[in-house]
Amino acid sequence: MLLTAEKAVNLIVSRFRGPIIVHCSAGIGRTGSIVLIQHAMELLHRPAPLLEIREYLIELRKQRNNSIQTEHQYLYVHQVLLQYLNRARYLDDSVQPYLEEFTRDYFKATKDDDIRESALVTSSST
């Protein structure tokens, strides 16, 4: 699932040379996540030193207020980028155990969020 997001962003960016439009219902949560992922992937291929992803989010929010609305979306950005960095061999093998732990924790948190959201939908619809 996560690699699909990474591949989708790469595919879109590599095939289209003009501006790319990304939009969800409010245009800030999921949209902000995809835009930040794409921006970070582009920055990896530049010779300039990289900043913390948080700094790029702050810059994104100057252009699109409230981009990335939830912790889950912020962690999603990290998870996709970590998988990308791992597949592209940017990460040292010594980091692998930490990546695996983060991935396990991420999926556990995601699963728990999905369960809570399902319960809310069920209880509000009855």
C-alpha positions in Angstrom: 0.0 0.0 0.0 2.7 2.5 1.0 4.9 1.6 -1.9 2.0 2.3 -4.2 1.8 5.9 -3.0 5.6 6.2 -3.6 5.3 4.8 -7.0 2.3 6.9 -7.9 4.0 10.1 -6.9 7.1 9.1 -8.9 5.1 8.1 -11.9 3.1 11.4 -11.9 6.2 13.5 -11.4 8.3 11.7 -14.0 5.6 11.8 -16.7 4.3 15.3 -16.4 6.5 18.4 -16.9 3.9 21.0 -16.1 2.1 21.9 -12.9 0.4 19.0 -11.2 -2.9 19.4 -9.4 -3.5 17.3 -6.3 -6.7 17.8 -4.3 -8.8 16.1 -1.6 -12.0 17.4 0.0 -10.5 20.3 1.9 -7.3 20.4 -0.1 -5.0 20.4 3.0 -4.8 17.0 4.7 -4.3 14.2 2.2 -3.3 16.7 -0.4 -0.7 18.2 1.8 0.7 14.7 2.5 1.1 13.9 -1.2 2.6 17.3 -1.9 5.1 17.0 0.9 6.1 13.5 -0.2 6.7 14.7 -3.7 8.6 17.7 -2.6 10.9 15.7 -0.3 11.6 13.2 -3.1 12.6 16.0 -5.5 14.9 17.5 -2.8 16.7 14.2 -2.4 18.0 14.6 -6.0 19.4 18.1 -5.4 23.0 18.7 -4.1 21.8 21.1 -1.3 21.9 19.8 2.3 18.5 18.5 3.5 16.5 19.9 6.4 14.2 18.0 8.8 10.9 17.1 7.2 9.2 19.4 9.8 11.0 22.4 8.2 9.6 21.6 4.8 6.1 21.2 6.3 6.4 24.7 7.9 7.3 26.0 4.4 4.4 24.2 2.8 2.0 25.6 5.4 3.1 29.1 4.4 1.7 28.4 0.9 -1.2 26.2 2.0 -2.3 26.8 5.6 -3.0 23.8 7.8 -1.5 21.3 5.3 -1.3 17.9 6.9 -4.0 18.0 9.5 -3.4 14.9 11.6 -0.6 13.0 13.3 -1.5 10.1 11.2 -1.0 12.0 8.0 2.4 13.3 9.3 3.5 9.8 10.2 2.3 8.6 6.7 4.6 11.0 5.1 7.5 9.7 7.2 6.6 6.1 6.4 6.4 6.6 2.7 9.7 8.5 2.6 11.5 6.0 4.8 10.3 3.2 2.5 11.5 5.2 -0.5 14.9 5.9 1.1 15.2 2.2 1.9 14.4 1.0 -1.6 16.7 3.6 -3.1 19.5 2.5 -0.8 19.9 5.8 0.9 19.7 4.1 4.3 22.6 2.3 5.9 21.9 -1.3 6.9 22.4 -0.4 10.5 19.2 1.6 10.3 17.1 -1.4 9.2 16.0 -2.6 12.7 14.7 0.9 13.5 12.9 1.2 10.2 11.3 -2.2 10.8 10.2 -1.1 14.3 8.8 2.2 13.1 6.9 0.4 10.3 5.4 -2.1 12.8 4.4 0.7 15.1 3.0 2.7 12.2 0.8 -0.1 11.0 -0.3 -0.9 14.5 -1.3 2.7 15.1 -3.0 2.8 11.7 -4.9 -0.4 12.4 -6.1 1.0 15.7 -7.1 4.3 14.1 -9.1 2.4 11.4 -10.9 0.4 14.2 -11.7 3.6 16.1 -13.0 5.3 13.0 -15.1 2.3 12.1 -16.6 2.3 15.5 -17.4 6.1 15.2 -19.1 5.6 11.9 -21.1 2.7 13.1 -22.2 4.4 16.3 -23.1 7.6 14.6 -25.1 5.9 11.9 -27.3 4.0 14.3 
